[in-house]
Amino acid sequence: MQITSEEYKGYGISVTPMKDCGDLWDFEYRITRPGADAGGAAALPITRSQTAGGHATPEVACFAGLEVARTEVDNLLALLASGRR
């Protein structure tokens, strides 16, 4: 199983495709911040998964996982900019 990784706005994202029970593909993603300490503004690392819907191939599942994780990073940055945690 191939893990897809990228850096996005200073955060590391890694996505792992997972085969579900219906021969479709779901994903799990992990968001980290290199060099962040445990007492930072956000509790990192963040790990989430999608187990509903399913995708036809592991590559599509990884692409979908990257998009969801990027959105979460954007939301996290918006919350930090507004002073909320």
C-alpha positions as CSV (number, residue, x, y, z in Angstrom):
1,M,0.0,0.0,0.0
2,Q,1.4,3.3,-1.1
3,I,1.4,6.3,1.3
4,T,1.1,9.7,-0.4
5,S,2.8,12.6,1.4
6,E,3.2,16.3,0.9
7,E,3.9,19.6,2.7
8,Y,1.1,22.1,2.7
9,K,1.4,25.6,4.2
10,G,4.0,24.4,6.7
11,Y,2.2,21.2,7.7
12,G,3.0,17.7,6.7
13,I,0.2,15.6,5.3
14,S,0.4,11.8,4.7
15,V,-2.5,9.8,3.3
16,T,-2.8,6.0,3.4
17,P,-5.4,4.3,1.2
18,M,-7.4,1.4,2.9
19,K,-9.5,-1.2,1.2
20,D,-13.0,-1.4,2.8
21,C,-15.3,-4.3,2.9
22,G,-17.0,-3.5,-0.4
23,D,-13.9,-3.6,-2.6
24,L,-13.8,0.2,-2.6
25,W,-11.0,2.4,-1.1
26,D,-11.2,4.7,1.8
27,F,-8.3,6.7,3.4
28,E,-6.7,7.8,6.6
29,Y,-4.7,11.0,6.8
30,R,-2.3,12.4,9.3
31,I,-1.4,16.1,9.7
32,T,1.8,17.1,11.5
33,R,3.8,20.3,11.9
34,P,7.5,19.8,11.7
35,G,9.3,21.3,14.7
36,A,6.0,22.0,16.6
37,D,6.2,21.3,20.3
38,A,3.4,19.5,22.2
39,G,2.2,22.7,23.8
40,G,1.6,24.4,20.5
41,A,-1.6,26.2,19.4
42,A,-3.1,23.0,18.0
43,A,-3.0,19.4,19.3
44,L,-0.8,17.8,16.7
45,P,-0.5,15.3,15.1
46,I,-4.1,15.0,13.9
47,T,-5.2,11.6,12.5
48,R,-8.6,11.1,10.8
49,S,-10.1,8.6,8.4
50,Q,-13.0,8.4,5.9
51,T,-14.8,5.1,6.0
52,A,-18.0,6.0,4.1
53,G,-18.5,6.5,0.4
54,G,-15.5,4.7,-1.0
55,H,-13.4,5.4,-4.1
56,A,-12.6,3.2,-7.1
57,T,-8.8,3.1,-6.8
58,P,-6.2,3.7,-4.1
59,E,-4.9,6.6,-6.1
60,V,-8.3,8.4,-6.1
61,A,-8.6,7.7,-2.3
62,C,-5.2,9.3,-1.8
63,F,-6.2,12.3,-3.9
64,A,-9.5,12.7,-1.9
65,G,-7.6,12.4,1.4
66,L,-5.1,15.1,0.4
67,E,-8.0,17.4,-0.5
68,V,-9.8,16.8,2.8
69,A,-6.5,17.3,4.8
70,R,-5.7,20.5,2.9
71,T,-9.1,21.8,3.9
72,E,-8.5,20.9,7.5
73,V,-5.2,22.7,7.5
74,D,-6.8,25.8,5.9
75,N,-9.5,25.8,8.6
76,L,-6.9,25.3,11.4
77,L,-4.9,28.3,10.0
78,A,-8.1,30.4,9.9
79,L,-8.9,29.6,13.5
80,L,-5.4,30.4,14.6
81,A,-5.5,33.7,12.7
82,S,-8.8,34.7,14.4
83,G,-7.3,33.9,17.8
84,R,-9.6,30.9,18.5
85,R,-8.3,27.4,19.4
